[in-house]
Amino acid sequence: MPVPTSSVPTDAAPPLPADDPAIFEMDLRGLRQHWAARAALPAISAETMTGADRRAQSLGVPGGRLMEHAGTAVAAAVKALATDLGRWGTGPIVILCGPGNNGGDGYVAARRLALAGASVVVAVVAADSRPTGQDAAKNWDRVARDEGIVKVQASVARDVTMFGLGIDKAAVVVDALLGTGVRGALREPIREAVEVIGRARTAGVPIVAIDTPTAVDLSSGEPSDPAVVADLTVTFHRPKTGLLTRRGARYAGKVLVAPIGIPAEADRG
């Protein structure tokens, strides 16, 4: 029997990103409205977010599923930004991926963007071509098998410098280098990758950061030198204290807060 319209809840949470193909048809304003309930939550620190992520997995939420939602949200945001700026289809989406889970989110975003019709170039900025983390490694393997995605290994600073010579041709550059684990000065080749992203931005290429701009502390907002300056940062689950500080906000640009499926019982912030 059909359910009366009046009995259908109007405040139900939207589907999680990997289960919500409609997000790839939204502009940035639409995505912001779609995920407004996330952005309205109290901000948390990087440490609190790490704890929520671990508790979610201990409650049976697979880490790979959290990563799938995160990377899909990033892909939808990249497409929305590129479309809003008239840059979708004007050049490749270039994603610079570090060795950890931030890079894993980037691999998911690469796959989802390719499925959406983008030309995608992934630069693996790490000594090893395959991540050591289980979830990031699985997502790298999926990208490695995708013949439609261009892959480049940049294991030393000189490789990154050479890769960056054509960075001004990108439609959008995605910073998937480092997330919450930055302490002290950046090491090569990550440091040179941050410099390349800076040169892209100077050339007018919009920059999207995953979770936080590389080298900007999610808890305090304090940057290392150099640090990525983003036009848009896609962070997850709840707003982050560091991105709301005056200094952090200057590096983050606009901020979207996307759901990734962390249950309420895992959230003790």
Secondary structure, DSSP 8 states (H G I E B T S, - for coil): ----GGGS-SS-----GGG-GGGGG--HHHHHHHTHHHHTS--B-HHHHHHHHHHHHHTT--HHHHHHHHHHHHHHHHHHHHHHTT-TTSS-EEEEE-SSHHHHHHHHHHHHHHHTT--EEEEE-SSSSS-SSHHHHHHHHHHHT-TTEEEEE--SHHHHHHHGGGGGG-SEEEEES--S---SS--TTHHHHHHHHHHHHHTT--EEEESS-TTB-TTT--B-SS----SEEEEESS-BHHHHSHHHHHHH-EEEEE-----GGG---
